[in-house]
């Protein structure tokens, strides 16, 4: 019989599109002949191929298919999301059906975050195949994760083992850093490898421990940015999972990601009153010296919650957003070790580790990062503005008794000029005397006119003398030409243009002056202005050190104990915004491209004018020579202010010297605050003997 006339096989007839399931006459249902070898396997494979995948989330997939290996888990066996209920929503946000495209997780150490990421990897291989890129801090760490976590994940989960072929030396599809599977590929790389970060397009990105990433990948840019560029072509179908224990505030990538998200916290109910709250370390209480008594105080009823309630609290917990993200597809989660399930990190252990870290900055930093999941602020940390608010004082006059001369710092902004006037005394104690905001920027003649008037204004000392600004330091960082022109017009005895310099390697905190060109009336004057260079980092460290000084108690003052040298006194009218600006920066340690550490100041908030003007005013005091004055100079300033004379009645705070309501019949006030200048020694010239 020819090939064209042979009858179709039972399998081909069963699978044909025109088969209606009946015999030729339409009277009897057709039953395929499955007696040949392999027929049942073919039908089984065909039916499995047309069956839709079950609609599972990542957490449901993990509960059904994930097995934990004794090589990589402290609790081997079937994975149970119920053990860590707080991970359920995070994993489900990684599911294809969830609208989130960017998921950030700032967490303490050992709360199960990496296993949640591994569950996502397994889910992608099994149910949502596509190109996936997993990035660890270094290539070596990626290799270690492949051996220690990824290989056990695949080998111990049957659903994955049948989709990823075992690694073979000649099989390029499955190597240590590359795993192929039907419909996709998983590539592991390090953040220090620019080549690995740009090797492929990726629908899924798993960026683990991003705070340990180097600042730049092979000097080609930020590793997170390079990795995310791999997913742009997938648009709304992409998923980016960023996970890390935080490090240093201002440098922490995960903190920046969390703050840009909707900032979700895990709220759990109090077993006593049912109030929902997220667990804060400040409410963990224990008896002094007895961390074994650690318990959590409810924020609503203040009753102590024993740790054995934690399991039920976690089961009833839920994630709640505490902010609104600019990107609606960005969700963020924060979790501390207080949520660790029973048998992992206990509250007693947390209390013990926290107590053990006291007095050691490195241990405190590790505790804050790994236990609380919060960033560490380096030494040079400013006191909290609330504590400064509690320390504000009521001055008896504009200038208290210890203030002996005034300096000012002016910060030039685009639409205003901010000026702070500080009084200085022995031991470089200082008092904030006035805060002035002049509307109008450097292109406003009216603003410069107001700043000029300020040079002739005086402030009242508690002993009745009036003080002008002895020296005003004005920043040249914005519109330097306008600053030079104004300073030249006022004269450089009272006005000093300054320029801030970063770094700690300066031989002196202020250097200069150097002559710079100035433009006056449209004409360029060579060497027309004098500029002082200020090591701002040095004066910021000094300012924060002075702010941390403890003020003597009223009893100690009554017994004659003086304020410590450098004490900064803040008036009661200093508002919260100004205080926040004064502590708006922090000192952090960063590493350059070669990995060498260095320290630099970084902003904690956008506005920091109060700190800048303080630094400029301090530089003005240094330029005047206050750091080098002897006892004779300070006594002359005290004599000018009348410190040794009886304190006159100045009206409970004193009227300003230029107050028009002051009586015109009063005698002119005594001028003070003008440090006497030391006459220069005449330079002696040498005359040769034969010319005498």
C-alpha angles and dihedrals in degrees: 000000000000122000093247094053098045114114117255117260118254091248095050091047091048091051096041118114095227096052108115095188095252137099119262094274091048094237104104131046114245120239115194121236106242097173097111121092115271097015095116092047090053093050092046093051091046094050092046090051095055094043110100117240114257113264098248132162120220092260092049090049091051092051091050104038111014121101122184119224124223086230093065108021137060090214107042122193135062114356114247120195088194088072090066105022092175090069095059097082092041092054093043090053085062091057117106092242094059115092094222115109099176121043120182123188120191106186149155120259121280101014095125100264096133091050088053087055091048090051088055090052090052092047091052093050092048107033114009107032119191141120111306130186121199115192126195127180095266138011089245091056089049089055091048092050090049092054099037103037114009098048093050089046091058100036096047097045111070093202090061099036092065092050100047115055116224117267114268127179092237096041108095089185093071119035134140093277100029130056120182122199134167108296098004153026136233117215123188121200143155127256088234092065115080089183092058092047094056098037100104147000111263132199091189126045123189108187108185125193093356093175088069092055116114117251090249135018107232088329090295099112145280111338094220091053092047092049094047091052086068092066102047095099091059092062112180093002095067127102124201118189115191116188132174149137104243124245127181123004112248092022099053111111093194092052090053090049093048093048090051091053132070088272102229121201127194108245118201129184125250109242089219105046103006095236112157115231142149116244116257124189092226089068095054104106134190137164115267109278092000111095089167087076092061113143135156121252114219112237091220107041098014091224116145116254116211116222094243087075091063097090093056091042092054092048090054094042127113138188116249127187114237098185142028117252121221087223110053090204093060117091123178134194133196125194133173129202089259086085095055108129122250109285095032120069110349127205088245091056091048091052092048094050092047092051092046091053096056113117095019116091095198092052091045090051091051091047094051092047100042102031103034099027088228133128123260122234112217123233105283085062110153119236112260111272090233090062090050089050089056090052096056115127137208107239117215088221138359088276117033123220096269094055110100105167139008133234129175137205121209123199115197114216130178095258104018148020116234118202130184121190118207129190117215132203143168116323088019092283108165140199127199103235104175143355117206130183115196112197116228131054133245091291091061116092089195091059092052090047091055091048089051091053088053090063090063096044123104135207126213122248120214089246092057100260121124124225130201124203104282093198134359120202114203124195118239096193092104122046094349093181092061091047092050092050093050094044091050090052092053096044127248097256094079100019124057121184109216136192122203119230125195126222137059101247096089116128090217132015091237126030132180155343101237122179117244133178118267132195115221122174091349092304122114115229116199111227087000097146138040119228129196120205116219126199094220093183091062095051092045091055089049092049093051091046090053091047091056093056113115116236117229116255121251090257091052091049091049089055090055101261107150127218112270118261112272094026112160115216119201123197124235091247094064103113129214094260092056091047091051090051091052091058097034098120138058136199112242136177116236133174126231125226091280093051098254113142124236135169126239139165117250132185122253091190136015100252119061104149094129091059092046094050090047090054092048092049089049090050089052090054090050092050089052088056100247091143090059104038118125128219092273093060094050092048091053090052090050090051090052091052093044094236092157092049124086114278109253124216105268097174101265098296101007133246118267115260092241094046106134090209092066115108114265090210093065114106115255113277120251113259117232141162097067108126111216114246120236109236113241117246114248111251109243115222123214117236117198114238094242090059095052 
